[in-house]
Amino acid sequence: MLPKFFNTLTRTKEEFKPLEDNHVRMYTCGPTVYDFAHIGNFRTFLFEDLLRRYLKFKGYKVTQVMNLTDIDDKTIKSAMAKKIPLGEFTAFYKRAFFEDIDKLGIERAEYYPEATAHIPEMVAMIKQLHEKAYAYVIDGNYYYSIAKFPEYGKLAHLDIAGLKAGVRIAADEYEKESVSDFALWKAWDENDGDIYWETEIGKGRPGWHIECSAMSMKYLGETFDIHTGGVDNMFPHHENEIAQSEGANGKKFVNFWLHSEHLLVDGIKMSKRYNNYYTLRDILDKGYAAVAVRYILMATNYRQQLNFTFDGLVSARNGLERYNDFYANLKDYSGGQTSGEGKSIIERMLKGFEDALDDDLNISPALGEVFDFIRDINRLKAEGLLSREERDSALNAMERVDSVLGFLIKKKAEIDADIENLIKERTEAKKRRDFAAADGIRRKLLDMGIILEDTASGTKWKRKL
């Protein structure tokens, strides 16, 4: 069965078929590396991770490109304020971004092109647009003439005739009301300091919008399958990408556009002004696990606004404990008789999970199928009616859905050895009836985020979420 995705361009759910059999080419708008990414950014990045993982689950090869915006108004202003070179400034936040996505279990894309490394491609595209009269020059600045592209506004469904066109806009980001010619290339001035490139079209630097057009087509071709991002990027950024790319090549730019909705915090817009602005690091510093953040940011369909609360984060943590405990306990289960019900429970879950995600990544019912499966398999275990073969099939089913969800907590061998040694010390202390030492080791492990469980088959441990 083919998945269906809501295509922003057509405002309808459409069956998804890649241009090339079994190979999906996908571009995702990445971070602007002038600060730590916040949880609203990660809501979008996690939706894209779910999409990527699910396409692989369906059997597709995925080639994903995520750009790193390391030259724009924000990066220049911030680097100059700190009085350090642009490359040194952005390198710090690039490293931080990769550290954060690794903590969240976001799979790495195949390509992370940096804007500063692709200036020649941008210049070539600007020259192409100028030759075709889509671009014009004023005082060394190149602007895109939206009047020359009759389909401008088709992604955001803007009534261009009904909007008051503004003046030319040089700023990288602007409001929806400003339907205006936008900058492709900005001639150098003193505000840019020593940040510029000497090129065939003059001394200066690119506008933000041309970056994604040039880099996406370099790595994915002139027409590709999927372009994603936050709904805030739909206009003007993605609209401008279409105008640039289709103007330059005369070909359709992207077949499917997928946009994730805004994240709210406690029911209102996240803002430093409201004291409700959080980076991933802020959340982790409060003692929450990254996987709990992954869960809460992923568990609402990407086209619905997500209201982040700390109560919700606690609920996410509880759900993850149930999920991980089930898997760990199932691995330790030796098997019993069979009632024949186990097979049907497994098959029902896998079908329900796939059917839900085929419907525009409808994650809530997909998770519902998984937790119903956990309940039903636990019931069979308790009744001694799950065979060893059924247990193995249930474990395989969990691992298959987790290839999409990414909720299982992986143990790290080098750290685990230290934990196991401490557990052995505690066991020896209990044998000596040195209960004070045993309790001390338990407390030490708890401080390390390790919870001990004494069972009939020995002491088990798990990570605190």
C-alpha positions as CSV (number, residue, x, y, z in Angstrom):
1,M,0.0,0.0,0.0
2,L,1.3,3.4,-0.9
3,P,1.5,6.1,1.8
4,K,-0.5,9.3,1.5
5,F,0.9,12.6,2.5
6,F,-0.8,16.0,2.7
7,N,0.8,18.1,-0.1
8,T,0.9,21.8,0.8
9,L,1.0,22.7,-2.9
10,T,-2.3,21.0,-3.7
11,R,-3.9,21.1,-0.2
12,T,-4.9,17.5,-0.6
13,K,-3.7,14.1,0.6
14,E,-2.0,12.3,-2.3
15,E,-0.6,8.9,-2.8
16,F,3.2,9.2,-2.7
17,K,5.2,7.7,-5.5
18,P,8.9,8.7,-5.9
19,L,10.2,9.8,-9.3
20,E,12.7,7.0,-9.2
21,D,11.5,3.5,-8.2
22,N,12.2,2.8,-4.6
23,H,14.4,5.9,-4.1
24,V,13.2,9.0,-2.3
25,R,15.1,12.2,-2.7
26,M,14.2,14.6,0.1
27,Y,15.3,18.1,1.2
28,T,14.8,19.4,4.7
29,C,15.4,23.0,5.8
30,G,18.1,22.8,8.4
31,P,19.2,25.2,11.2
32,T,20.6,28.7,11.0
33,V,23.7,28.3,13.0
34,Y,23.7,31.5,15.1
35,D,22.4,30.0,18.3
36,F,21.3,26.7,19.9
37,A,18.3,25.2,18.2
38,H,15.1,25.4,20.3
39,I,12.4,22.8,20.9
40,G,10.2,24.3,18.2
41,N,13.0,23.6,15.7
42,F,13.4,20.1,17.0
43,R,9.6,19.5,16.6
44,T,10.2,20.0,12.8
45,F,13.4,18.0,12.7
46,L,11.8,15.1,14.5
47,F,8.8,15.1,12.1
48,E,11.4,14.9,9.3
49,D,13.1,12.0,11.1
50,L,9.8,10.2,11.5
51,L,9.2,10.7,7.7
52,R,12.7,9.5,6.8
53,R,12.5,6.4,9.1
54,Y,9.0,5.5,7.9
55,L,10.0,5.7,4.2
56,K,12.9,3.3,5.0
57,F,10.4,1.1,6.9
58,K,8.4,0.9,3.7
59,G,11.4,-0.3,1.8
60,Y,12.6,2.9,0.1
61,K,16.2,4.1,-0.2
62,V,16.3,7.7,1.1
63,T,18.7,10.4,0.1
64,Q,18.2,13.3,2.4
65,V,19.8,16.7,2.3
66,M,19.7,19.1,5.2
67,N,21.3,22.5,4.7
68,L,23.3,24.4,7.3
69,T,22.6,28.2,6.9
70,D,26.0,29.6,8.0
71,I,25.7,32.9,6.1
72,D,22.7,35.2,6.5
73,D,21.7,38.4,8.4
74,K,21.6,36.6,11.7
75,T,25.0,34.8,11.5
76,I,26.7,38.0,10.2
77,K,25.3,40.2,12.9
78,S,26.1,37.7,15.7
79,A,29.6,37.0,14.5
80,M,30.4,40.8,14.3
81,A,28.9,41.4,17.7
82,K,31.3,38.8,19.2
83,K,34.1,40.2,17.1
84,I,35.2,36.8,15.8
85,P,35.4,35.4,12.2
86,L,32.1,34.1,10.8
87,G,33.5,30.6,10.3
88,E,34.7,30.3,13.9
89,F,31.4,31.6,15.2
90,T,29.2,29.2,13.2
91,A,31.5,26.2,13.8
92,F,30.5,26.2,17.5
93,Y,26.8,26.1,16.7
94,K,27.2,23.5,14.0
95,R,28.9,21.2,16.5
96,A,26.1,21.9,19.0
97,F,23.5,21.1,16.5
98,F,25.0,17.6,15.7
99,E,25.4,16.9,19.4
100,D,21.7,17.7,20.0
101,I,20.4,15.6,17.1
102,D,22.5,12.7,18.2
103,K,21.0,12.9,21.7
104,L,17.5,13.0,20.3
105,G,18.2,9.9,18.1
106,I,17.7,11.8,14.9
107,E,19.2,9.8,12.0
108,R,21.9,11.6,10.1
109,A,21.0,12.9,6.6
110,E,23.2,11.8,3.7
111,Y,24.3,15.4,3.1
112,Y,24.7,18.5,5.2
113,P,25.8,21.2,2.7
114,E,27.0,24.5,4.2
115,A,25.9,27.6,2.4
116,T,29.4,29.1,2.6
117,A,30.8,26.2,0.7
118,H,28.4,26.6,-2.3
119,I,28.8,30.2,-3.3
120,P,29.8,29.3,-6.9
121,E,26.5,27.3,-7.4
122,M,24.5,30.2,-6.1
123,V,26.3,32.7,-8.4
124,A,25.7,30.4,-11.4
125,M,22.0,30.3,-10.6
126,I,21.8,34.1,-10.2
127,K,23.5,34.6,-13.5
128,Q,21.0,32.2,-15.1
129,L,18.0,34.1,-13.6
130,H,19.5,37.4,-14.8
131,E,20.0,36.1,-18.4
132,K,16.3,35.0,-18.4
133,A,15.2,38.4,-17.1
134,Y,13.8,37.0,-13.8
135,A,16.5,39.0,-12.0
136,Y,17.6,42.6,-12.2
137,V,20.5,44.7,-10.8
138,I,20.5,47.9,-8.8
139,D,23.8,49.2,-7.3
140,G,25.3,45.7,-7.4
141,N,22.3,44.1,-5.7
142,Y,20.5,41.4,-7.6
143,Y,16.7,41.1,-7.0
144,Y,14.2,38.6,-8.2
145,S,11.2,40.1,-10.0
146,I,8.1,38.3,-8.8
147,A,6.1,39.9,-11.6
148,K,8.0,37.8,-14.1
149,F,6.9,34.6,-12.4
150,P,3.0,34.4,-12.8
151,E,2.7,31.4,-10.5
152,Y,4.3,33.2,-7.5
153,G,2.2,32.5,-4.5
154,K,1.0,29.0,-5.5
155,L,2.5,27.2,-2.5
156,A,1.2,29.6,0.2
157,H,-2.0,30.1,-1.9
158,L,-1.6,33.9,-1.9
159,D,-3.8,36.2,-3.9
160,I,-1.0,38.4,-5.2
161,A,-3.4,40.7,-7.0
162,G,-5.3,41.3,-3.7
163,L,-2.1,42.1,-1.7
164,K,-0.3,45.4,-1.8
165,A,3.1,44.8,-3.2
166,G,5.9,46.3,-1.1
167,V,9.2,47.8,-2.2
168,R,12.3,45.7,-2.9
169,I,13.3,43.8,0.2
170,A,16.9,43.1,1.1
171,A,16.3,41.4,4.5
172,D,16.5,37.6,4.4
173,E,13.3,37.3,6.5
174,Y,10.1,39.3,6.1
175,E,6.4,39.1,6.8
176,K,3.6,37.7,4.6
177,E,2.2,41.1,4.0
178,S,5.4,42.1,2.2
179,V,4.9,40.5,-1.2
180,S,7.9,42.0,-2.8
181,D,11.0,41.5,-5.0
182,F,13.6,39.8,-2.9
183,A,17.4,39.8,-2.8
184,L,19.3,37.1,-4.6
185,W,22.7,38.8,-4.0
186,K,23.6,41.6,-1.7
187,A,26.4,43.9,-2.7
188,W,29.0,44.5,0.1
189,D,28.6,47.4,2.4
190,E,30.3,48.4,5.7
191,N,27.6,46.5,7.7
192,D,29.0,43.2,6.5
193,G,32.5,44.0,7.7
194,D,35.0,41.5,6.2
195,I,32.3,39.0,5.3
196,Y,32.0,38.9,1.5
197,W,33.0,37.0,-1.6
198,E,34.6,38.3,-4.8
199,T,32.6,36.8,-7.7
200,E,31.6,37.3,-11.3
201,I,28.6,39.2,-10.2
202,G,30.4,41.4,-7.8
203,K,31.7,41.7,-4.3
204,G,29.1,40.6,-1.7
205,R,27.2,37.6,-0.4
206,P,24.0,35.6,-1.2
207,G,20.5,36.2,0.1
208,W,19.1,33.4,2.2
209,H,16.6,32.0,-0.3
210,I,19.0,31.3,-3.1
211,E,21.0,29.1,-0.8
212,C,18.4,26.3,-0.6
213,S,17.6,26.4,-4.3
214,A,21.2,26.0,-5.4
215,M,22.1,23.3,-2.8
216,S,19.0,21.2,-3.1
217,M,19.4,20.9,-6.9
218,K,23.1,20.2,-6.7
219,Y,22.5,17.1,-4.5
220,L,19.0,16.0,-5.6
221,G,18.5,17.2,-9.2
222,E,16.4,19.8,-10.8
223,T,13.2,18.0,-9.7
224,F,12.9,15.9,-6.6
225,D,10.3,14.2,-4.5
226,I,9.9,15.9,-1.1
227,H,10.7,19.2,0.5
228,T,9.9,19.7,4.2
229,G,10.1,22.4,6.8
230,G,8.2,24.3,9.4
231,V,5.0,26.1,8.4
232,D,6.7,29.4,9.1
233,N,9.1,28.7,6.2
234,M,6.2,28.3,3.7
235,F,6.2,32.0,2.9
236,P,8.4,33.7,1.9
237,H,11.2,31.2,2.0
238,H,9.8,28.2,0.2
239,E,7.7,30.3,-2.1
240,N,10.9,32.1,-3.2
241,E,12.7,28.8,-3.6
242,I,10.1,27.7,-6.1
243,A,10.2,31.0,-8.0
244,Q,14.1,30.8,-8.2
245,S,14.3,27.2,-9.1
246,E,11.5,27.0,-11.7
247,G,12.5,30.3,-13.2
248,A,16.1,29.1,-13.7
249,N,15.3,25.7,-15.0
250,G,11.8,25.8,-16.4
251,K,11.0,22.6,-14.6
252,K,8.8,21.6,-11.6
253,F,11.0,22.0,-8.5
254,V,9.4,19.6,-6.0
255,N,6.5,17.1,-6.2
256,F,5.5,17.0,-2.5
257,W,5.7,19.8,0.1
258,L,5.2,18.8,3.7
259,H,5.1,21.4,6.5
260,S,4.9,20.9,10.3
261,E,2.8,23.2,12.4
262,H,3.9,25.5,15.2
263,L,4.9,24.4,18.7
264,L,3.3,26.2,21.7
265,V,4.5,26.1,25.3
266,D,1.7,26.1,27.9
267,G,-0.8,27.1,25.3
268,I,1.1,30.2,24.0
269,K,3.7,31.1,21.5
270,M,7.2,30.2,22.7
271,S,9.2,33.4,23.3
272,K,12.0,34.7,25.5
273,R,9.6,37.5,26.3
274,Y,7.2,35.1,27.9
275,N,9.9,33.2,29.7
276,N,8.9,30.0,28.0
277,Y,11.7,29.6,25.5
278,Y,13.6,26.3,25.7
279,T,16.5,24.7,24.0
280,L,17.1,21.0,24.2
281,R,19.9,21.7,26.7
282,D,17.5,23.7,28.9
283,I,15.2,20.6,29.1
284,L,18.0,18.2,29.8
285,D,19.4,20.4,32.5
286,K,16.1,20.0,34.3
287,G,16.8,16.3,34.6
288,Y,14.6,15.0,31.7
289,A,16.0,12.4,29.2
290,A,16.4,13.3,25.6
291,V,14.3,10.3,24.6
292,A,11.4,11.8,26.5
293,V,11.8,15.0,24.5
294,R,11.8,12.9,21.4
295,Y,8.6,11.2,22.4
296,I,6.6,14.4,23.3
297,L,7.7,16.3,20.2
298,M,6.9,13.3,17.9
299,A,3.6,12.0,19.4
300,T,1.3,14.6,17.9
301,N,0.6,14.6,14.1
302,Y,3.0,17.0,12.4
303,R,0.1,19.1,10.9
304,Q,-1.4,19.8,14.3
305,Q,-0.1,22.4,16.7
306,L,1.7,20.8,19.5
307,N,1.3,22.2,23.1
308,F,4.5,21.4,25.0
309,T,4.1,21.2,28.8
310,F,6.2,19.7,31.5
311,D,3.2,17.6,32.7
312,G,3.2,16.2,29.1
313,L,6.9,15.5,29.4
314,V,6.2,13.5,32.6
315,S,3.5,11.5,30.8
316,A,5.9,10.9,27.9
317,R,8.5,9.6,30.4
318,N,5.9,7.2,31.9
319,G,5.0,5.9,28.5
320,L,8.6,5.3,27.6
321,E,9.2,3.4,30.8
322,R,6.3,1.1,30.0
323,Y,7.7,0.7,26.4
324,N,11.2,0.0,27.5
325,D,10.3,-2.2,30.5
326,F,8.1,-4.3,28.2
327,Y,10.9,-4.9,25.8
328,A,13.5,-5.7,28.5
329,N,11.1,-8.1,30.3
330,L,10.1,-9.8,27.1
331,K,13.7,-10.5,26.3
332,D,14.0,-12.2,29.7
333,Y,10.8,-14.3,29.3
334,S,11.6,-17.9,28.7
335,G,8.3,-18.8,27.0
336,G,5.3,-20.8,28.0
337,Q,2.4,-22.6,26.2
338,T,0.6,-21.1,23.3
339,S,-3.1,-20.3,22.8
340,G,-2.5,-19.3,19.2
341,E,-3.5,-15.7,20.0
342,G,0.0,-14.3,20.0
343,K,0.5,-14.4,16.3
344,S,-2.8,-12.5,15.6
345,I,-1.9,-9.9,18.2
346,I,1.5,-9.3,16.5
347,E,0.0,-9.2,13.0
348,R,-2.8,-6.8,14.1
349,M,-0.3,-4.4,15.6
350,L,2.0,-4.3,12.6
351,K,-0.9,-3.8,10.2
352,G,-2.5,-1.1,12.4
353,F,0.8,0.7,12.9
354,E,1.5,0.8,9.1
355,D,-2.0,1.8,8.2
356,A,-1.9,4.7,10.6
357,L,1.4,6.0,9.3
358,D,0.4,5.5,5.7
359,D,-2.3,8.1,6.5
360,D,-0.1,11.2,6.5
361,L,2.1,9.9,9.3
362,N,-0.8,9.7,11.7
363,I,1.3,8.9,14.7
364,S,-1.3,8.9,17.5
365,P,-3.2,5.8,16.4
366,A,0.1,4.2,15.4
367,L,1.3,4.6,19.1
368,G,-2.1,3.4,20.2
369,E,-1.6,0.2,18.3
370,V,1.8,-0.4,19.9
371,F,0.6,0.2,23.5
372,D,-2.4,-2.1,22.9
373,F,0.0,-4.7,21.7
374,I,2.1,-4.3,24.8
375,R,-1.0,-4.8,27.0
376,D,-2.1,-7.9,25.1
377,I,1.3,-9.6,25.0
378,N,1.7,-8.8,28.8
379,R,-1.7,-10.5,29.4
380,L,-0.6,-13.6,27.5
381,K,2.7,-13.7,29.4
382,A,0.9,-13.5,32.7
383,E,-1.4,-16.4,31.7
384,G,1.6,-18.4,30.5
385,L,0.1,-18.5,27.0
386,L,3.0,-17.0,25.0
387,S,5.4,-19.5,23.5
388,R,9.1,-18.9,23.0
389,E,8.6,-18.6,19.2
390,E,5.8,-16.1,19.8
391,R,8.1,-14.2,22.1
392,D,10.7,-14.0,19.4
393,S,8.2,-12.8,16.9
394,A,6.9,-10.1,19.4
395,L,10.5,-8.9,20.0
396,N,11.1,-8.7,16.2
397,A,7.8,-6.7,15.9
398,M,8.9,-4.3,18.6
399,E,12.3,-3.8,16.9
400,R,10.6,-3.2,13.6
401,V,8.3,-0.5,14.9
402,D,11.2,1.0,16.9
403,S,13.2,1.4,13.7
404,V,10.6,4.1,13.1
405,L,10.0,5.4,16.6
406,G,13.5,5.3,18.1
407,F,12.3,5.0,21.7
408,L,14.3,2.0,22.9
409,I,17.1,3.1,25.1
410,K,20.4,1.6,23.9
411,K,22.9,0.5,26.5
412,K,26.5,1.6,26.1
413,A,28.9,-1.3,26.8
414,E,31.8,0.8,28.2
415,I,29.5,2.4,30.8
416,D,27.5,-0.8,31.4
417,A,30.7,-2.6,32.6
418,D,31.1,-0.1,35.4
419,I,27.4,-0.5,36.4
420,E,27.7,-4.3,36.4
421,N,30.8,-4.1,38.6
422,L,29.0,-1.9,41.1
423,I,26.0,-4.3,41.1
424,K,28.5,-7.2,41.9
425,E,30.0,-5.1,44.7
426,R,26.5,-4.5,46.1
427,T,25.6,-8.2,45.9
428,E,28.8,-9.1,47.8
429,A,28.0,-6.5,50.4
430,K,24.6,-8.0,50.9
431,K,26.1,-11.5,51.3
432,R,28.4,-10.0,54.0
433,R,25.2,-8.4,55.5
434,D,26.8,-5.0,55.1
435,F,23.5,-3.4,54.2
436,A,24.9,0.1,54.7
437,A,27.4,-0.4,51.9
438,A,24.8,-2.1,49.7
439,D,22.4,0.9,50.2
440,G,25.3,3.3,49.5
441,I,25.9,1.6,46.1
442,R,22.2,1.7,45.3
443,R,22.2,5.5,46.0
444,K,25.4,6.0,44.0
445,L,23.8,4.2,41.0
446,L,20.6,6.3,41.4
447,D,22.7,9.4,41.3
448,M,24.2,8.1,38.0
449,G,20.6,7.7,36.7
450,I,20.5,3.9,37.2
451,I,17.5,2.2,38.9
452,L,18.0,-1.2,40.4
453,E,15.3,-3.9,40.6
454,D,15.9,-7.0,42.7
455,T,14.1,-10.0,41.1
456,A,13.9,-13.7,41.7
457,S,16.4,-14.1,38.8
458,G,18.9,-11.5,40.2
459,T,19.4,-7.8,40.2
460,K,18.4,-5.9,37.0
461,W,19.0,-2.3,36.2
462,K,17.6,0.3,33.9
463,R,18.3,3.9,33.1
464,K,16.2,6.6,34.7
465,L,14.1,8.6,32.2
